Amino acid sequence: GRKKDAQDVKKMVEEVAGKLTKFGRQSISVPAEYTNRFTEQRGKVMKQVAADIGCGVHLHLEGEHNSEHLSTRRIVFCGPPLCFQAAEDKISDLVGQYDCYRTQICKIPFELFESVRGPQDAYIRQLMEDYDVKIVFPPPQPVRRKHLMEHVGDVKVSGQVGDVEKACDELMAAVPVCREVRVPLEYYSFFAGHKSSYLDQLKEEFQVVIKVKPAEELHGIIVVIGPEDDVISCCQYIEQQVGLLAQEQNHREKLRFSMSVDVDKCYQKKLIGKKGARLRQLCSRFHIDVTMPPKDETDSTSVLLQGYEERCTHAAEEIRRMLLEMEDRTTAMVDTIPGEFHRKLIGHHGRNVRAISDRFHVDIKVPKSNTEGPIAITGGSENVEKCADHIRELATLHKKSVEEDDDQKELMKLYIYDSKKRSPSMSEVFQVDSTSKAGEHTGGSCTSSSGIGSSSSSTGFVAGDAPSSPKPPCASTGFVVSDAPWS
């Protein structure tokens, strides 16, 4: 610029530079209760003030840090005196803000401290940074684990009035809800089973923390910790499971009902049935368990029924009815049946006789196949008569079918014999063939005088009616000895 202006600016710059190069020291008094705010987090506030002012200003706290008996503390500025006023203004503004600070206490159980803080206090640090507040947790105290949820700690939240309220609301919202579910002592082992495997499944399903308290005299206590909705759902599920366990216990008690029915030794085998079929049918029909007396106890007549009382009663009535039927059973002998019918009556692996026995509710004993002897039918008198009539009817039908088969066999034998008797030999066929050819040359007709037969009506044929070049038939195929052509 102009020479005069440049000299004036040069003097001003030299003057300011001279002031900045001078090193001074100055201090300011602050209330003692606020000194911790300047020194916390390794003097974060004072470092921030020095960075905002610049020009190499350094701040530090004068005196010992533990001088709590003093009402005020002094903060010392070291650097260019030109920047001291800006530092004093900044510190005063901070003290004014601290005067508006308030501290609010949030009561949180010691058991939930770890859940609220998060891993490595990450959640608390983020909360302090977002709302510019200070959160202090009380030190842990030795408390019996049984009363750990009942012991509450005071968490202090300090900062501006609005920020403190927001931080406290968010902090309390992050506190997990804790609820206790009382479980009857007989079902307590189901939840606190081997290595708490069932509780681990509930933790994964509902995303909650589940802890088991020591069992009391009549109940066990399960503590559920987590978000409110998840905790409510988990508690409802546990109560539902307790209800199902109670129903199952009631069901088991009802199934323990048992009663006995007297069955004579002579009827026990019939009650069991063949290979236990009748006994299995009785159990599946009434859904009960039936226990027969041991074979060693020859004098025992008690049959044990176990299950629901109503079903056992109906099964006992059914057994008594079966015993009455067994006592009234009669045996009828059907002795007019031929022995060859026995094989048809029995069927393949006894299929036919079993079907008849099931149909008429009787026992059928058939002699061995192709063995003469009566058929024994045992059961109710009416059923025995119906079954005997049915067997006689089947035998009659079988006899008719056998007779028809015999008639057909006789007819076949007669037909085969007659056809063999009337069949010509090959030499006779060719002799007839040569005679027919000779007749063609003479233009007349001739009759066969060979060994086929003397009469032309029975064995001969008219040569003029035969084809000019007949083919000799095979030995296995027949032919018609008539006026018709060869077939």
Disulfide bonds with the S-S distance in Angstrom:
none
